[in-house]
Amino acid sequence: MSKQFASAGDMEEKQISFSEIGEGLWAFTAEGDPNTGVIIGDDSVMIVEAQATPRLARKVIEKVREVTDKPISHLVMTHYHAVRVLGASAYEAPTVIMGDAARAMVVERGQEDWDSEFQRFPRLFQGHEEIPGLTWPTTTFNDRMTVYLGNRRIDLMHLGRAHTAGDIVVHVPDENVMFTGDIVEYHSACYCGDGHLQDWPWTLEAIREYDLAAIAPGRGDALVGAEMVNAALDNTADFVRSTYQPAARVAARNGTLREAWDAVRAECDPKFADYAIYEHCLPFNVARAYDEARGIDTPRIWTAERDREMWELLQG
């Protein structure tokens, strides 16, 4: 292979930041690694995204304990990916929430996703021996659910398909702040391998309608202020369109996957080549864009074997 597989060569620890993005609202970020959100209510705390392992989850808990001693009562996962959910056991939260669609994906492809991401992100899965198994919610919902932490209202919503078919967002109305998971990224490549690329920009517009004061994105720095929020929404939409449209043009003329790869690179490299996990995501993004353009609505399941085959075909 011409490049080391996925993020196998990325073994350097990232610098953690813990930023307050609204009163009692915090974003745990780490230079393009998966983010976690923290919502402090009257009597307890909600965590948004669990991290990949209990080891990484404990780093989040350390930061939480610097700002509050309230118990962690709720853990919310915006979607099913292993790097987001497999650290759940460390929080010991009595209520674990996913959307119905995300839970269905754990049933359908949770173990395959774990095996796949384990080889893609070896650094994130250090200490994996502690993971007790797949993460299962105690509570699910379809389109919308409201949780109260005392008087603090938190709305959980499915606004549309994007990064996966089952993405949810977490909105805190009293501060007009949203935790978006991987629907929104900031100076990090969007992972589109399980995505719905034609729907994704419309879901971003549904987020924009909230005129948010701040967003905690899936990866990258917290987005504070309307200018930064809107720039990130625009940039994420541009990334998704720049991935899908060249692949769709190739598919429309019955071109090959390799031709789609060349077309997507020609469009995306000048704009996004310096983004976190860009080269990592590219083969999976192009494969999914090409499939979707050929009418395959449900993303094909990534397995550890399929990962390697696609990487060798496109990045090799």
C-alpha positions in Angstrom: 0.0 0.0 0.0 1.2 3.5 -0.7 -0.3 4.8 2.6 -0.5 3.3 6.0 -4.0 1.9 6.6 -6.6 4.4 7.8 -5.4 5.9 11.1 -3.1 3.1 12.0 -0.1 5.4 11.9 -1.7 8.1 14.1 -0.5 7.1 17.6 0.3 10.5 19.0 -1.9 11.6 22.0 -4.0 14.6 21.2 -4.3 17.8 23.3 -7.6 17.9 25.2 -9.7 21.1 25.4 -12.7 21.5 27.7 -14.7 24.6 26.7 -17.8 26.2 28.1 -20.1 27.0 25.2 -23.1 28.1 27.3 -24.0 28.2 31.0 -23.5 24.7 32.3 -22.7 23.4 28.7 -19.3 22.0 27.9 -17.5 20.6 24.8 -14.7 18.0 25.3 -12.5 18.2 22.2 -9.2 16.8 21.2 -7.6 18.0 18.0 -10.0 16.2 15.6 -10.6 13.1 17.8 -14.3 12.4 18.6 -15.9 15.0 20.8 -18.1 14.6 23.8 -20.7 17.0 25.2 -21.6 17.8 28.8 -24.9 19.2 30.0 -25.2 20.2 33.6 -28.7 20.3 35.0 -30.1 21.3 38.4 -29.4 18.0 40.0 -27.5 15.8 37.5 -25.5 15.7 34.3 -26.1 14.4 30.8 -23.2 13.2 28.6 -23.5 13.3 24.8 -21.3 10.7 23.2 -19.5 8.1 25.2 -16.0 7.9 23.5 -14.5 4.6 22.2 -13.4 3.0 25.4 -13.9 3.3 29.2 -10.3 4.6 29.3 -11.1 7.6 27.1 -14.5 8.1 28.9 -12.6 8.5 32.2 -10.8 11.4 30.6 -14.1 13.0 30.0 -15.2 12.3 33.6 -12.1 13.9 35.0 -13.0 17.1 33.2 -16.6 16.9 34.3 -15.4 16.6 37.9 -13.4 19.8 37.6 -16.7 21.7 37.1 -19.4 19.8 39.0 -19.9 17.0 41.5 -23.4 16.2 40.3 -24.1 12.6 39.3 -24.2 11.5 35.7 -27.8 10.5 35.2 -28.1 10.3 31.4 -25.9 9.2 28.5 -27.0 10.0 24.9 -25.5 8.6 21.8 -26.2 10.5 18.6 -25.6 7.4 16.4 -24.2 3.9 16.6 -20.5 4.1 15.6 -18.1 2.3 17.9 -15.8 5.2 18.5 -18.9 7.0 20.0 -20.5 4.4 22.1 -18.2 1.7 23.4 -16.9 3.7 26.4 -20.5 3.9 27.8 -19.9 1.6 30.8 -17.5 4.0 32.5 -20.3 6.6 33.1 -22.5 4.2 35.0 -25.5 6.3 33.8 -28.9 4.7 34.7 -30.5 6.1 31.5 -28.8 5.4 28.1 -30.6 7.0 25.1 -30.4 6.3 21.4 -32.8 6.9 18.5 -34.8 3.9 17.4 -32.9 3.8 14.1 -29.5 3.8 15.8 -30.5 0.9 18.0 -31.6 -1.0 15.0 -28.2 -0.4 13.4 -26.5 -1.8 16.5 -28.5 -5.0 16.0 -27.8 -5.1 12.3 -24.2 -4.1 12.1 -22.9 -3.2 15.6 -20.3 -6.0 15.9 -19.1 -5.5 12.3 -18.6 -1.8 13.0 -16.7 -2.5 16.1 -14.3 -4.8 14.3 -14.0 -2.3 11.5 -13.2 0.7 13.6 -10.9 -1.3 15.9 -8.5 -1.7 13.0 -9.0 1.8 11.7 -8.3 3.6 15.0 -5.8 1.6 17.1 -4.9 4.6 19.3 -8.5 5.3 20.2 -9.0 1.6 21.2 -6.1 1.4 23.6 -7.5 -0.3 26.7 -10.2 -2.0 24.6 -10.0 -5.0 27.0 -12.3 -3.1 29.4 -15.2 -2.8 26.9 -17.9 -5.2 28.2 -19.6 -5.6 24.9 -21.9 -3.7 22.5 -23.6 -0.7 24.0 -27.4 -1.0 24.3 -29.7 1.8 25.2 -32.2 1.7 28.0 -34.5 4.2 26.2 -35.1 4.9 22.6 -37.4 7.3 20.6 -38.5 7.9 17.1 -38.5 11.6 16.0 -38.4 13.6 19.2 -37.9 13.2 23.0 -37.6 15.7 25.8 -35.6 15.2 29.0 -35.7 17.4 32.0 -32.7 17.7 34.3 -34.6 19.6 37.0 -35.8 22.7 35.3 -33.4 22.4 32.4 -35.1 21.2 29.3 -33.2 19.1 26.7 -34.7 18.2 23.3 -33.5 15.1 21.5 -34.5 15.1 17.8 -34.0 13.3 14.6 -33.9 16.1 11.9 -33.0 13.9 8.9 -30.5 11.4 7.5 -26.9 12.6 7.3 -23.8 10.9 8.7 -26.0 7.8 9.3 -29.7 7.1 8.8 -30.3 7.5 12.5 -28.5 10.6 13.6 -30.0 12.6 16.4 -29.1 16.1 17.8 -29.4 17.4 21.3 -30.7 20.9 21.8 -30.7 23.0 25.0 -33.2 25.7 24.4 -32.4 27.9 27.4 -28.9 28.6 25.9 -29.9 27.8 22.2 -26.9 25.4 22.0 -26.9 22.1 20.0 -24.7 19.0 20.2 -24.8 17.7 16.6 -22.6 14.6 16.6 -21.0 14.0 13.2 -23.7 15.8 11.2 -21.4 18.9 11.6 -17.6 18.8 11.6 -15.1 21.6 12.0 -11.8 21.3 10.1 -12.2 17.6 10.1 -13.2 15.4 7.2 -16.8 14.1 7.2 -16.9 10.3 7.4 -19.5 9.5 4.7 -19.1 5.7 4.6 -22.5 5.1 6.3 -24.0 8.3 5.1 -26.9 9.6 3.1 -25.1 12.3 1.1 -28.1 13.7 -0.8 -30.1 14.2 2.4 -27.2 15.5 4.5 -27.2 19.2 3.3 -31.0 19.4 4.0 -30.4 18.1 7.5 -27.8 20.8 7.9 -30.4 23.4 6.8 -32.8 22.1 9.5 -30.1 22.7 12.1 -29.4 26.2 10.7 -33.1 27.1 11.2 -32.5 27.1 15.0 -30.2 30.2 14.6 -27.9 28.7 17.2 -25.6 30.5 19.6 -23.2 27.6 19.6 -22.6 24.0 18.4 -20.5 21.2 19.8 -19.7 19.3 16.5 -18.6 15.7 16.1 -15.0 16.6 15.6 -13.0 19.8 15.8 -13.3 22.9 17.9 -16.5 24.1 19.6 -18.4 26.6 17.4 -19.4 29.7 19.3 -21.2 32.6 17.8 -23.4 32.8 14.7 -20.6 33.5 12.3 -18.6 30.4 13.3 -21.8 28.2 13.4 -22.9 29.2 9.9 -19.4 28.9 8.5 -19.2 25.3 9.8 -22.6 24.4 8.4 -21.6 25.8 5.0 -18.3 24.0 5.1 -19.8 20.7 6.1 -22.3 21.0 3.3 -19.6 21.8 0.8 -17.5 18.8 1.9 -20.5 16.5 1.4 -21.5 17.9 -2.0 -17.9 17.9 -3.2 -17.8 14.2 -2.4 -21.1 13.2 -3.8 -21.4 15.2 -7.0 -18.2 14.1 -8.8 -18.9 10.5 -7.9 -22.5 10.9 -9.2 -21.3 12.3 -12.5 -19.1 9.3 -13.0 -21.8 6.8 -12.0 -24.2 8.5 -14.4 -22.0 7.6 -17.3 -21.4 4.1 -16.0 -17.8 5.0 -15.0 -15.8 2.9 -12.6 -15.2 3.3 -8.9 -11.6 4.2 -9.6 -12.8 7.0 -11.9 -15.1 8.2 -9.2 -12.1 8.2 -6.8 -10.1 10.4 -9.2 -13.0 12.8 -9.7 -13.6 13.2 -6.0 -10.0 13.8 -5.3 -9.8 16.4 -8.0 -12.7 18.3 -6.3 -11.8 17.7 -2.6 -8.0 17.7 -2.4 -7.6 21.5 -3.0 -10.2 22.4 -0.3 -9.9 19.7 2.3 -6.6 17.8 2.1 -5.3 19.3 5.4 -8.4 18.3 7.4 -8.1 15.7 10.2 -8.7 12.1 9.0 -9.1 13.3 5.4 -7.0 10.5 3.8 -8.5 8.0 6.3 -12.1 8.8 5.2 -11.6 9.1 1.4 -11.9 5.5 0.3 -15.0 4.8 2.4 -16.5 8.2 1.3 -16.0 7.6 -2.4 -17.3 4.0 -2.2 -20.5 5.2 -0.4 -21.0 8.2 -2.8 -20.7 5.9 -5.8 -23.1 3.4 -4.3 -25.7 6.0 -3.4 -25.4 7.5 -6.9 -26.2 4.1 -8.3 -29.4 3.8 -6.3 -28.1 1.8 -3.3 -30.0 3.6 -0.5 -29.0 1.5 2.5 -25.2 1.7 3.1 -23.5 -1.6 2.7 -22.0 -2.9 6.0 -18.3 -2.3 6.5 -16.4 -5.2 7.8 -12.7 -5.4 8.7 -12.2 -7.4 5.5 -14.1 -5.0 3.2 -12.2 -2.1 4.8 -8.9 -3.5 3.7 -10.1 -4.5 0.2 -11.4 -0.9 -0.4 -8.3 0.7 1.0 -6.0 -1.4 -1.2 -8.2 -0.8 -4.3 -8.3 3.0 -3.9 -5.4 4.1 -1.6 -3.0 1.3 -2.6 
